[in-house]
């Protein structure tokens, strides 16, 4: 299992959000370096987002490209993307970063 995982749920529909492109990046100095990319599956998950093995402590970003998803739903696009920036401080832990999404709002938290 990837050390960093995510799950995207569309709270306006009460369903997983399939088809959202996600990019995982690590901050090194002043620049972001891409570690992995992919698209959420029918369960709103993206297995294998990051490379296998422990990641170093540091600052990471998950970029969720939400505009295309909402356009397919026929919804207005208020948030064309969501960037979730978080700190990984223990290379031995699993980090789960879910995104709860609706056309006019979103929230996230550290899951288990």
Sine and cosine of phi, psi and omega as CSV:
sin_phi,cos_phi,sin_psi,cos_psi,sin_omega,cos_omega
0.00,0.00,0.61,-0.80,0.07,-1.00
-0.89,0.46,0.52,-0.86,0.03,-1.00
-0.94,0.34,-0.48,0.88,0.04,-1.00
-0.88,-0.48,0.82,-0.57,0.03,-1.00
-0.78,-0.62,0.23,-0.97,0.03,-1.00
-0.54,-0.84,0.26,-0.96,0.03,-1.00
-0.50,-0.86,0.83,-0.56,-0.02,-1.00
-0.94,-0.34,0.83,-0.56,0.03,-1.00
-0.88,-0.48,0.72,-0.69,0.07,-1.00
-1.00,0.00,0.97,-0.23,-0.07,-1.00
-0.96,0.29,-0.32,0.95,0.04,-1.00
-0.97,0.26,-0.47,0.88,0.02,-1.00
-0.97,-0.23,-0.31,0.95,-0.06,-1.00
0.96,0.29,0.52,0.86,-0.04,-1.00
-0.69,-0.72,0.30,-0.95,0.14,-0.99
-0.89,0.45,0.50,-0.86,-0.01,-1.00
-0.99,-0.12,0.99,-0.17,-0.01,-1.00
-1.00,0.06,0.62,-0.78,0.13,-0.99
1.00,0.02,0.38,0.93,0.06,-1.00
-0.99,-0.11,0.84,-0.54,0.06,-1.00
-0.97,0.26,0.70,-0.71,-0.03,-1.00
-0.78,-0.63,0.66,-0.75,0.10,-0.99
-0.83,-0.56,0.76,-0.65,0.09,-1.00
-0.97,-0.25,0.78,-0.63,-0.01,-1.00
-0.72,-0.70,0.41,-0.91,0.05,-1.00
-0.89,-0.45,0.67,-0.74,0.05,-1.00
-0.99,0.12,0.83,-0.56,0.06,-1.00
-0.77,-0.64,0.95,-0.32,-0.11,-0.99
0.94,0.35,-0.86,-0.52,0.03,-1.00
-0.96,-0.27,0.11,0.99,-0.10,-0.99
-0.87,-0.49,0.52,-0.86,0.08,-1.00
-0.99,-0.12,0.73,-0.68,0.03,-1.00
-0.89,-0.45,0.82,-0.57,-0.03,-1.00
-0.93,0.36,0.77,-0.64,0.05,-1.00
-0.96,-0.27,-0.45,0.89,-0.03,-1.00
-0.15,-0.99,0.40,-0.92,0.04,-1.00
-0.60,-0.80,0.31,-0.95,0.07,-1.00
0.14,-0.99,-0.10,-0.99,-0.07,-1.00
-0.77,-0.63,0.67,-0.74,-0.01,-1.00
-0.89,0.45,0.60,-0.80,-0.01,-1.00
-1.00,0.05,-0.17,-0.99,-0.06,-1.00
-0.91,0.42,-0.28,0.96,0.07,-1.00
-0.99,-0.12,0.11,0.99,0.00,-1.00
0.97,0.26,0.29,0.96,-0.04,-1.00
-0.92,-0.39,0.33,-0.95,0.06,-1.00
-0.74,-0.67,1.00,0.00,0.02,-1.00
-0.92,0.40,0.56,-0.83,0.08,-1.00
0.94,0.35,0.58,0.82,-0.03,-1.00
-0.91,0.41,-0.60,0.80,-0.05,-1.00
-0.87,-0.50,0.27,-0.96,0.00,-1.00
-0.88,0.47,0.48,-0.88,0.05,-1.00
-0.92,0.40,0.43,-0.90,0.00,-1.00
1.00,-0.09,0.25,-0.97,-0.06,-1.00
-0.94,0.34,0.61,-0.79,0.08,-1.00
-0.99,-0.14,0.53,-0.85,0.01,-1.00
-0.95,0.32,0.42,-0.91,0.11,-0.99
-0.84,0.54,0.54,-0.84,0.01,-1.00
0.34,-0.94,-0.19,-0.98,-0.02,-1.00
-0.97,-0.24,0.74,-0.67,-0.06,-1.00
-0.80,-0.60,0.36,-0.93,0.02,-1.00
-0.67,-0.74,0.73,-0.69,0.19,-0.98
-0.95,-0.31,0.83,-0.56,0.00,-1.00
-0.97,-0.26,0.89,-0.45,0.01,-1.00
-0.97,-0.25,0.91,-0.42,0.00,-1.00
-1.00,0.07,1.00,-0.10,-0.16,-0.99
-1.00,-0.05,-0.28,0.96,-0.10,-1.00
-0.85,0.52,-0.76,0.65,-0.04,-1.00
-0.89,0.45,-0.64,0.76,0.03,-1.00
-0.85,0.52,-0.76,0.65,-0.02,-1.00
-0.93,0.37,-0.57,0.82,0.07,-1.00
-0.88,0.47,-0.66,0.75,0.05,-1.00
-0.90,0.45,-0.51,0.86,0.01,-1.00
-0.99,0.17,-0.14,0.99,-0.05,-1.00
0.97,0.23,0.40,0.92,-0.04,-1.00
-0.98,-0.20,0.40,-0.92,0.15,-0.99
-0.89,0.45,0.53,-0.85,0.02,-1.00
-0.96,-0.28,0.98,-0.17,0.04,-1.00
-1.00,-0.06,-0.68,0.74,0.08,-1.00
-0.94,-0.34,0.99,-0.16,-0.03,-1.00
-0.94,0.33,-0.33,0.94,0.10,-1.00
-0.39,-0.92,0.31,-0.95,0.06,-1.00
-0.77,-0.63,0.82,-0.58,0.12,-0.99
-0.96,-0.29,0.84,-0.55,0.06,-1.00
-0.92,-0.39,0.90,-0.43,-0.02,-1.00
-0.95,-0.30,0.74,-0.67,-0.07,-1.00
-0.54,-0.84,0.29,-0.96,-0.01,-1.00
-0.95,-0.31,0.76,-0.64,0.10,-1.00
-0.98,-0.20,0.87,-0.49,-0.08,-1.00
-0.90,-0.44,-0.12,0.99,-0.02,-1.00
-0.69,-0.73,0.96,-0.28,-0.08,-1.00
-0.92,0.40,-0.15,0.99,0.01,-1.00
-1.00,-0.05,-0.11,0.99,-0.05,-1.00
-0.99,-0.14,0.35,-0.94,0.15,-0.99
-1.00,-0.08,0.70,-0.71,0.00,-1.00
-0.89,-0.46,0.87,-0.49,0.03,-1.00
-0.92,-0.39,0.84,-0.55,-0.08,-1.00
-0.84,-0.55,1.00,0.04,0.01,-1.00
-0.97,0.25,0.41,-0.91,0.09,-1.00
-0.80,-0.59,0.85,-0.53,0.11,-0.99
-0.98,-0.18,0.83,-0.56,-0.25,-0.97
-0.79,-0.62,0.62,-0.79,0.18,-0.98
-0.57,-0.82,0.20,-0.98,-0.06,-1.00
-0.85,0.52,-0.47,0.88,-0.08,-1.00
-0.83,-0.56,0.37,0.93,0.05,-1.00
-0.10,-1.00,0.27,-0.96,0.07,-1.00
-0.40,-0.92,0.35,-0.94,0.13,-0.99
-0.54,-0.84,0.32,-0.95,0.00,-1.00
-0.54,-0.84,0.26,-0.97,0.00,-1.00
-0.29,-0.96,0.22,-0.98,0.11,-0.99
-1.00,0.07,0.91,-0.42,-0.01,-1.00
-1.00,-0.02,-0.18,-0.98,0.00,-1.00
-0.86,-0.51,0.00,0.00,0.00,0.00
